[in-house]
């Protein structure tokens, strides 16, 4: 099929969510590179939107997928049969996480994991109220959107969940609003879609203390920041806290659809009674996805990609800060290999993004702040590729 015909069918039959998709017709991908059908190579500085931390089509991940696909695919809805890929990945995660995070509920996506975490918090505490933060993004399903911190995206679908309070992100004084009526406070350790915003170091510990004081659960959304992205295996480690529920996805599946929420046995057992089967899913924890996820996790740990993200992220940010003042770039900020380039205007950011794509770089602005362009490359980005990325960004800035 010709590229033109495929493009026409894409626009006609695949639901479009924006007037201007990137529009690259993908032929293959490997490492930090995506090739189109004409053979042109693009350096992927988004890692499929934070998914390909170990790179695209890593050979060990592909081998794990192939081996599991030959054994069995889906055999039964969640939790009814013992499937080794699920058990192996859950046990490995539990071994890497601090107590009491030891019980994993697998889902098919981050948004679905957020839904499960919110339901678990409400049922476990017997409370209804949820606290979220301005600028937050937790997904686009009904409950996840209800705790999303951008009213522009909530408004078309309201009324959403009742009894959700939004607080300013990073404001310790506002945390008094987390009270005895609150089932859970949900927060990202770094707000990616709000422009790569990290709070002051004291904020997350203060939120942890406040939740403890009033008996609310702390739900930490590490869909973007987990698995080495910020230079630590999980971003909560940098804050010296442990959440009650940890939400994971994106890089968790090694390139396949997979999400999870993790909690203590005491919290997670609430889903097994009154009624039993209180939260179920058909495809959550698909055995092929879990096999891919475990393979990717082992690569991440063996190849020390967490340390790589910390070191390369620091170098990359230093080099990019030297470009401030060009092409409307006003600020460079980030944590590890999650970097935000802030421009003086949305027009400047959009123009830069178009020129970068023309120059062979895949990047884009953040959903909730159109003046900020995000970089979240694979953690396997080589030094040579990083130099090429900086050179391409410099050229796109003009």
C-alpha positions, 0 to 999 in steps of 0.5 A, a space after each residue: 500500500 502506498 504511503 499516500 493511501 495509508 495516510 488517507 485511510 488513517 485520516 478517514 478511519 482512525 479517530 483523530 484527536 488533534 488537527 495536526 498529528 505528527 504524521 510520520 508513517 512508521 516503518 520500524 524503530 530501534 533504540 532511540 530511532 524511528 524510521 519512516 517508510 521512505 527510510 528517513 531516520 528520526 531521533 525520538 526524544 519522546 520515547 513514545 511518550 515516556 514508554 521506551 525507556 530501554 529503547 524501541 524493540 530491545 532484543 531481550 524484550 522482543 525475545 521475551 514477547 516471542 517466547 511468551 506468545 508461543 506459550 500462551 496469550 490470554 487465558 482468563 480474566 484477571 486474578 483467576 489463574 496463576 500465570 507465571 509472567 504476572 507473578 514474576 513481574 509482581 514479585 520483582 516489583 515488590 522486591 524493588 519497592 520499600 515496605 509496605 508496597 508488596 501487592 500489585 494489581 495489573 491493568 492495561 494502562 495508566 489511566 485504568 490504574 488511576 481508576 483502580 487506585 481511586 476506587 481502592 482508596 474510597 473503599 478502604 477509607 470509607 470516605 468520598 472526598 479526593 484531593 488533586 492538584 492544579 495542572 495535574 494529568 492522570 489520564 482521560 478516563 472518567 475518574 482520572 479526568 475528574 482529578 485532572 488539574 486543567 479545567 479546559 479538559 474537564 469542562 466538556 465532560 462535566 459533571 464528573 466525580 463529585 467532591 474533588 478539591 484542587 490545590 495549588 501544586 507545590 503549596 505547603 500552606 494549602 495542604 490543610 485542605 486535606 482533611 478527615 473527609 479525604 479518602 486520598 490525595 493524588 499527586 505526580 512527583 513531577 508534573 510532566 504535562 503541566 510543563 515539567 514542574 517539580 515542587 520544592 523538596 519539602 512539599 511531598 514530605 509535607 503532603 505525606 505527613 498531612 495524609 498521615 495526620 488525617 488518615 487519608 491515603 497518598 496516591 503517587 502517580 509515577 506513570 511518567 516518572 517511574 523506571 529511571 526517568 528522573 535519575 532514580 528508579 522511582 521519583 518518590 525515592 528522591 523525596 524520602 517518602 513512601 506512598 500508600 498507593 503507587 501508580 505505574 504504567 508507560 515504561 512498565 510494559 517495555 513497549 506493550 500496554 501495561 499499568 499497575 497500582 501497588 499497595 500494602 496487603 492491608 489496603 489492597 485486600 479491600 478489593 477481595 471482599 464486600 463484595 468479592 470481585 470488587 474491581 476486575 479487568 479482562 486484559 489487565 496484566 496480559 502475560 505477554 505484556 508482563 513478560 515484556 515488562 520483566 525483560 525491560 526491567 532487568 535490562 534497566 537494572 543490569 545496564 545501570 540506566 537509572 544512573 545513566 539518566 541522572 548523568 546524561 540528564 545533567 549534561 543535557 540540561 547544562 548544554 541546553 541552558 547555554 541556548 537560552 535566549 535563542 528562538 524565544 527559549 527562556 528557561 530549561 528545567 528538568 529532573 534526570 531525562 525529563 526536561 522542559 524547554 519553556 518558550 516566551 510564547 506558544 507560537 515560538 514553541 510551536 514553530 520550534 517544534 515544527 522546525 525540529 521535526 523537519 530536522 529529524 527530531 521527534 518532540 512536542 509541547 506539553 498538554 497543559 502548557 503550550 509554551 513548554 516543549 518536553 524532552 523524554 528520550 530513551 534512557 539508552 540515548 548514546 552520547 553521540 545521539 545526545 550531541 546530535 539532539 543538542 545540535 538539532 535543537 540549536 538549529 531549530 532555535 535559529 
